[in-house]
Structures are given as C-alpha cells and as structure tokens.
Amino acid sequence: MLALAANLVIAVAKAVGGVIAGSPALLSEAAHSVADSLNEVFLLAALRRSRRPADERHPFGYGKERFFWSLLAAVGIFVMGGCFSVFQGVEALRTGADETFSGYVVGLIVLGVAFLAEGVSLLRALHQVHRQGGGLAGLRDPALRTVVAEDGTAVLGVTLAAIGMVLHMVTGQVVWEAGASLAIGALLVYVAYALGRAARDQLIGEAADPETGARIRALLDAQPEIDSVEALFTMKTGLDSTLVAARVDLMPGLDSERVEEVAVRIKRSIARTTPEAAPIFLDVTDRPAREGRESPAATGERGGA
C-alpha cells in the first residue's frame, strides 16, 4: 500500500515535470512509475485472491494466485516501463530535446522528491524482508519480492535520470539524457525478465527448497518401519503450502492395522517438522507388493493428511 501511494504521487509529478521540462529521461521515469502503480494493483489482487480457502473446483487452494499476478506485474514492467523508456531514448536521439534552464530545475526537483519517496518505500520493503528472515536471496513472497525489485529499480532509475539531465544541462548534448532513458529501459527489461522467470517457475510447479526436501527425506529414512524411500515429490501450491507425495517401501511382516498406524504417524511427523507441508500423500507398499502386487493395506492408506 505504501509503494502504491508513493508511485501514484510520483507518477503524476514526473509526468507534469517531464512535460514542462521536455525531458525524455523524466518522461521515461514517469512511465516507470505508472507501470509500478499498475503492478501494485496486481499485487494487491494477488494478496486478496490467494487467501481464498480451497473449494471443490480448486481442492489445493488458491495460493498460486500470487504467482500468476506477479507474472502479470513482470509483464507490466516490461511493456509499460521498459519499452516506453527505450522508445523515449530512441526518439530523443532521433529528434533531439530542447530544454530550458527552468525546465531542468523543475525536473531535478521532481527527481529529488521522487528519490526520497522511493527510498522510503524501499526501506519499508527491506524492513519487511528482514522481519521475514532469509534475506533477499531466500525471499519467498513474490509480492514482496516484486515491491523490493520495483523500489530498488526506481531509486536507481531516478539516479540515472538525474545524471542524464545534469550532463545534458552542462554539455548541451541530448545524448546524455537519451542514454539515461535507454539505460532505464534496459534496467526495467532485465528486472521484468528476472521477476517473470521466478513467477513462471513457481506457477508451473516449483519444488520445495532443497533443505525442506532433505529434511522430509531424512525423516522418512529415520522411520524403523521404512525399508527404503522409493520416490519423494514436492510442489509449492502457495506461499505457505507445499504438496508432499512419497512412495515408501515398508519392512515385511506388517499387518494392515500396523501399516495404517505407521502411515498416520509419518504424516503427523512431516506436518510437525515442516508446517508448510499440506497436503501430504503416502504411497505405501511392502516388499511382497513391490515384487508382485500391491497389498490391500497399502491401497487403503493412500490419501492426504
């Protein structure tokens, strides 16, 4: 919400300042802020819609809504921010840009205010990252990751625009400001690609992090009734939910009642040590089942936690 409010105010200020100053770099930054504002709306929709409970049509819930809307936000950054900034840079090189001294002053004042506002929003987002733990590299929330990327890019973009305007004013060469627009566009395209790739991986079914998978496998291996873990699959179904499916081979000689007790205990152990693991499915077999047919007890034990 803070990022959205900041971007809306800054977008208007940059657009007005860009028109008054006739600055391609400032207009590029205005497009950047408009794209960021639209993306914040996407992310708010992601937060709201992903909290809906599971239903008959979506039995695993709506957690992946966050990933979908984050992908749209990345597309918005690419189209509205990156492409428009590149267009402004190319157009400035082609036609030139006439700016007055007062226009430069207005533009730099707007950029200074934008730098402060974007900086405050970035610090707030980084504070949230610190509260979640794990640092930027381990940031799981696609909405917060996008906000951090947008605010960080915005601070760098404002800096590039200011440098381009100052050099244009000192040298009288529009190439500096056009270069700043092109650099802002290239930066936005890269950020959009990185965010889109991360959202794509989560949307199509990304596995849990290696530490979580190793922890679940170690727990299964430690069970005295399990002879071997034939397969373990995990898939993130939301920010705080991970589907777990395991095929385990039991020691011989267990009756159906004992198999049921073991399966229930294993599921509860996984849920206790890995809170995000839900639902949990076990495909339980014994040695004779693996060699020939599946035991009746194993068939009855398949299901979710």
Salt bridges, closest charged atoms under 4 A:
GLU29 OE1 - LYS14 NZ 2.75
GLU29 OE2 - HIS32 ND1 3.33
ASP36 OD2 - HIS32 NE2 3.18
ASP55 OD1 - HIS58 ND1 3.84
GLU65 OE2 - ARG49 NE 3.25
GLU65 OE2 - ARG52 NH2 2.76
GLU91 OE2 - ARG94 NH2 2.68
GLU99 OE2 - HIS168 ND1 3.28
ASP141 OD1 - ARG66 NH1 2.83
GLU177 OE1 - HIS168 ND1 2.67
ASP201 OD1 - ARG200 NH2 2.83
GLU206 OE1 - LYS236 NZ 3.72
GLU225 OE2 - ARG258 NH2 2.67
GLU225 OE1 - ARG265 NH2 2.67
ASP227 OD1 - ARG287 NH2 2.95
GLU230 OE2 - ARG290 NH1 3.14
ASP240 OD1 - ARG140 NH2 3.35
ASP249 OD2 - ARG290 NH1 3.23
GLU261 OE1 - ARG258 NH1 3.54
ASP283 OD2 - ARG247 NE 3.26
ASP283 OD1 - ARG302 NE 3.09
GLU294 OE2 - ARG302 NH2 2.60
GLU301 OE2 - LYS267 NZ 3.61
